[in-house]
């Protein structure tokens, strides 16, 4: 009810704008549902996930990385936006094109899950004392 009143007042302020269009845009802006293309990962993205996991395993950081990703999973979209800020530092490991694909992976809900699953697939190689 409050949404309808708000939208009616907003539409009355701008008589030349189509009211139905504004309603559709508001529904889209505050929607929690995702489109199908934003949930599945492409083959290019899966190859990049494999490369990322290989880099993590080479440095024996599979367990800390998996723990960090599990904790950060609810904030995946915010993390992908932070990658824009850290781009100059993180392109050391990936080409700019790969970095953009990695950012797109983190924007998807299934992205972090796929990285964690890939980390958990093979056994952890740690040094025994």
N, C-alpha and C positions, 0 to 999 in steps of 0.2 A: 504494500500500500504506500509506504513512504517512497519507494522507488518510483512509483507511478506519479506521485505528486512532484517529486524532484524533476523527473523527466518532462512533465507537463510545463513546469515553470521554466525549465531550460529551453524548451522548444518555443515557448511564447516570447522569449527574449530574442530569438533569431527566426523571424517569420519566413525568411526565404529558404531556410534549410528544411529538408524533408525529415519529418518527425520519425518516420519508420526507419530511416537510415541511422539516425542517432540511437534509437533503441537497439538495433542490430549491433552497432559498434560497441555499445555499453555491454551487451551480453557477451560479445566476443572478448572484450578487454578484461572482464572479470570472471571468465570461464576457467574452471579447473580441469576440464576435459582436454585431451590432446587428440590431434588428428592422427590417423594411422601412419602417415609418412614421418611423423615425429617420434614414433615408437620403435620402428625397425631400423636396424643398422645395415648399411650397404656393405658390399664386399671390400671396397676401398677403406671403409672405417674399420672393418674387422682386421685387415692387414696392418693398419696403423696401431690398433690395440695390441696385436702380437709384437710389433716392434717396441712399443712402450713397455710391455711386460718383459721382453728380453733385456732391455736396458735396466729395468728394476732388478731382475734376477742376477744380472752380471755384477751388480753392486751389493748383492746379498741383502736387499731391502724388501723382499717379498712380504714378509710378515708385518713389518711396520707400515708398509704401503697399504696392505689389505685392511689393517686396523684403522688407518687414517681415512681410507675411502669409505669404510662402513660408517664411521662417525660423520663424515661430510656428505653422505648420500642425500639427506634431505635438503642440502644447500647446493645441489648440483648446478642449478641455473645461475645462482649468484657467483659460484666459483668460475663458471664459464665466462661471466662478464668481467671478473677480476683478471682473467687471462689477457684481456685486452691491455690492461695496465702493465702486466709483467711480460708482455710480448718481447721487448728487446733482450731480456735476460734468458728467456726460455727458448728462443730460436737457436740457441747454441746446440740443442739436442735434435731439433727437427728443422726441416726447411720451412720457409714461410707458408707454403701451400699445405704441408702436413700439419703445421700448427693450426691453421684455419679449420682443417678437418677435425683435429683433436678438440678444438673449441666447440664445434658443432656436435661432437660426440657427447660432450659434457652437458650440452643443452637438453639432450634427450633423457628421459627418465630411465631408459634401459642402458644408457652409456656406462655409468659407473658399475651397474650390476654385471655388465659384460666384462669389464676390466677385472673386477673381483673374481668372477668365475674363471677367467683365464689365469689369474694368479694362483688360484687354488687347484688348477688342473694338474700341474706337474709338481713333483715333490720339492720341498724346500731344500736347497743345498746349503747347509751351514757347516762351519768348521767344528770338528769335535776336538775337545781338549783332553 
